[in-house]
């Protein structure tokens, strides 16, 4: 009888190492530096209109929610929208993505470094203004390029949290969003830096 109870207690201890240990969620803002390949735009007759590159500092917002298991594992989801305004006519490129988040964290007193990634889907929307657009309702020809497409996303990231209190953490993170299925010349990529707040329970 004693052996049975001891064995059951040992199994319970082993199981508890990955037991649910709380949850967290919050919002983050980001910027960074991204760029595309060189893009050639054509007129309707096939002649070259212009070659340019999308590049600059994007700005965006999003958030994440995570369930914690044991001391290190966190599983959840996240989603963001990132917009880059570029060029002399204020063109813009917008990327939205989200999916399943998994990371590993190491609590060290108030600091918690973490590393992980998100896999899911994303969507690109690019509106490129190739000529100055008058401020009226006249439809201009050969002055605008509009493109939209979806892709499978993989987003590795690394960061750190600082515990202001037991329930409020500041988050600092950097990532690199990868387009796995439809990487085109007008896809902008680079390192993004995030700052935000997580609420923990």
C-alpha positions as CSV (number, residue, x, y, z in Angstrom):
1,X,0.0,0.0,0.0
2,X,2.8,2.4,0.9
3,X,4.6,1.7,-2.4
4,X,1.5,2.4,-4.3
5,X,0.9,5.8,-2.6
6,X,4.6,6.7,-3.0
7,X,4.5,5.9,-6.7
8,X,1.3,7.9,-7.2
9,X,2.8,10.9,-5.4
10,X,6.0,10.7,-7.5
11,X,3.8,10.6,-10.7
12,X,1.8,13.6,-9.5
13,X,5.0,15.6,-9.0
14,X,6.2,14.8,-12.5
15,X,2.9,15.7,-14.0
16,X,2.7,19.0,-12.1
17,X,5.9,20.3,-13.8
18,X,3.9,21.1,-16.9
19,X,0.6,22.0,-15.2
20,X,-1.2,25.2,-16.0
21,X,0.4,28.0,-14.1
22,X,-1.4,31.2,-15.2
23,X,-2.0,33.3,-18.3
24,X,-1.0,36.7,-19.7
25,X,-2.2,39.0,-22.4
26,X,-1.7,42.6,-23.6
27,X,-1.0,45.0,-26.4
28,X,2.2,46.1,-28.1
29,X,3.3,48.9,-30.5
30,X,6.2,48.4,-32.9
31,X,8.5,50.1,-35.4
32,X,11.8,49.1,-37.0
33,X,13.3,49.1,-40.5
34,X,11.9,47.1,-43.5
35,X,12.6,47.1,-47.2
36,X,11.5,45.3,-50.4
37,X,13.4,44.2,-53.5
38,X,13.6,46.6,-56.4
39,X,10.2,46.8,-58.1
40,X,9.6,47.7,-61.7
41,X,6.2,49.2,-62.6
42,X,5.0,49.1,-66.2
43,X,2.6,51.2,-68.3
44,X,-0.3,49.6,-70.0
45,X,1.7,49.5,-73.3
46,X,4.4,47.4,-71.6
47,X,7.0,50.3,-71.3
48,X,8.7,50.8,-68.0
49,X,7.1,53.6,-65.9
50,X,9.4,53.5,-62.9
51,X,11.7,51.3,-60.7
52,X,11.7,51.9,-57.0
53,X,12.2,50.2,-53.6
54,X,9.8,50.2,-50.6
55,X,11.8,51.0,-47.5
56,X,11.6,52.8,-44.2
57,X,10.3,52.6,-40.6
58,X,6.9,50.8,-40.3
59,X,4.5,51.5,-37.4
60,X,1.9,49.2,-36.1
61,X,-0.1,47.7,-33.2
62,X,-1.2,44.3,-32.1
63,X,-1.3,41.9,-29.1
64,X,-0.9,38.5,-27.7
65,X,-2.6,36.2,-25.2
66,X,-0.8,33.2,-23.7
67,X,-1.5,30.3,-21.3
68,X,1.5,29.3,-19.1
69,X,2.5,25.7,-18.4
70,X,5.0,25.0,-15.7
71,X,7.9,27.5,-15.3
72,X,8.9,27.9,-19.0
73,X,6.4,26.9,-21.6
74,X,3.8,29.5,-22.9
75,X,1.2,28.8,-25.7
76,X,-1.3,31.2,-27.2
77,X,-1.9,33.4,-30.2
78,X,-0.9,36.8,-31.4
79,X,-1.8,39.2,-34.3
80,X,-0.5,42.5,-35.6
81,X,-0.9,45.1,-38.4
82,X,2.2,46.9,-39.6
83,X,2.1,49.8,-42.1
84,X,4.9,51.5,-44.0
85,X,4.4,54.9,-45.6
86,X,7.1,55.5,-48.3
87,X,7.9,57.5,-51.4
88,X,7.4,61.1,-52.3
89,X,3.6,60.6,-52.9
90,X,2.9,58.9,-49.6
91,X,2.4,55.4,-50.9
92,X,1.8,52.6,-48.3
93,X,2.4,49.0,-47.7
94,X,0.3,47.2,-45.0
95,X,1.0,43.7,-43.6
96,X,-1.3,41.9,-41.2
97,X,-0.4,38.6,-39.6
98,X,-1.3,36.3,-36.8
99,X,-1.4,32.7,-35.6
100,X,-0.3,30.1,-33.0
101,X,2.4,31.4,-30.6
102,X,4.8,29.1,-28.6
103,X,7.7,30.4,-26.6
104,X,10.0,29.5,-23.7
105,X,10.6,31.8,-20.8
106,X,13.1,31.9,-18.0
107,X,12.0,33.9,-14.9
108,X,14.9,35.6,-13.2
109,X,13.5,37.7,-10.4
110,X,11.9,40.7,-12.1
111,X,13.3,39.9,-15.6
112,X,12.0,37.2,-17.8
113,X,13.9,36.6,-21.1
114,X,12.0,34.6,-23.7
115,X,12.4,33.1,-27.2
116,X,9.8,31.6,-29.5
117,X,7.9,31.9,-32.7
118,X,4.4,32.2,-34.3
119,X,3.2,30.3,-37.3
120,X,0.0,31.2,-39.1
121,X,-1.1,33.4,-42.0
122,X,-0.7,36.9,-43.2
123,X,-1.9,39.3,-45.9
124,X,-0.1,42.1,-47.8
125,X,-1.8,45.2,-49.3
126,X,0.3,47.7,-51.3
127,X,-0.9,50.9,-52.7
128,X,1.8,52.7,-54.7
129,X,1.2,56.2,-56.1
130,X,3.5,56.8,-59.1
131,X,2.4,60.3,-59.8
132,X,1.1,63.2,-57.9
133,X,-2.6,62.7,-57.2
134,X,-4.9,65.8,-57.4
135,X,-7.2,66.5,-54.5
136,X,-10.4,66.0,-56.5
137,X,-12.6,63.2,-57.7
138,X,-11.1,62.8,-61.1
139,X,-9.9,59.2,-61.9
140,X,-6.3,59.3,-62.9
141,X,-4.9,56.7,-65.3
142,X,-1.5,54.9,-64.9
143,X,-0.8,56.6,-61.6
144,X,-1.6,54.0,-59.0
145,X,-0.6,50.3,-58.5
146,X,-2.8,48.2,-56.1
147,X,-1.8,44.7,-55.0
148,X,-3.1,42.3,-52.4
149,X,-2.1,38.7,-51.6
150,X,-2.0,36.2,-48.8
151,X,0.9,34.1,-47.4
152,X,1.8,31.6,-44.8
153,X,3.8,33.3,-42.0
154,X,6.6,32.2,-39.7
155,X,7.6,34.8,-37.1
156,X,10.6,34.0,-34.9
157,X,11.1,36.4,-32.0
158,X,13.2,37.1,-28.9
159,X,12.6,39.5,-26.0
160,X,12.4,40.2,-22.3
161,X,9.7,41.1,-19.8
162,X,10.2,43.3,-16.8
163,X,7.8,42.8,-13.8
164,X,6.6,46.2,-12.6
165,X,4.3,44.3,-10.3
166,X,3.3,40.6,-10.1
167,X,0.4,41.3,-12.5
168,X,1.8,44.1,-14.8
169,X,4.8,43.4,-17.0
170,X,6.6,45.6,-19.5
171,X,7.5,43.8,-22.7
172,X,10.4,44.4,-25.1
173,X,10.6,42.2,-28.2
174,X,12.2,42.0,-31.7
175,X,11.1,39.7,-34.6
176,X,11.6,38.9,-38.2
177,X,8.5,38.1,-40.2
178,X,9.1,35.4,-42.9
179,X,6.8,34.9,-45.9
180,X,6.9,31.1,-46.5
181,X,4.7,30.7,-49.5
182,X,4.4,33.9,-51.7
183,X,7.5,36.1,-51.3
184,X,7.2,38.7,-54.0
185,X,9.2,41.7,-55.0
186,X,6.9,44.1,-53.1
187,X,7.0,42.1,-49.8
188,X,8.8,44.3,-47.2
189,X,10.7,42.6,-44.4
190,X,13.2,43.4,-41.7
191,X,13.6,43.6,-38.0
192,X,10.7,45.1,-36.0
193,X,11.0,46.2,-32.4
194,X,8.0,46.0,-30.0
195,X,7.2,47.6,-26.7
196,X,4.1,47.0,-24.7
197,X,2.3,45.9,-21.5
198,X,1.2,42.4,-20.4
199,X,-1.3,41.7,-17.7
200,X,-0.7,38.5,-15.9
201,X,-3.0,36.3,-13.8
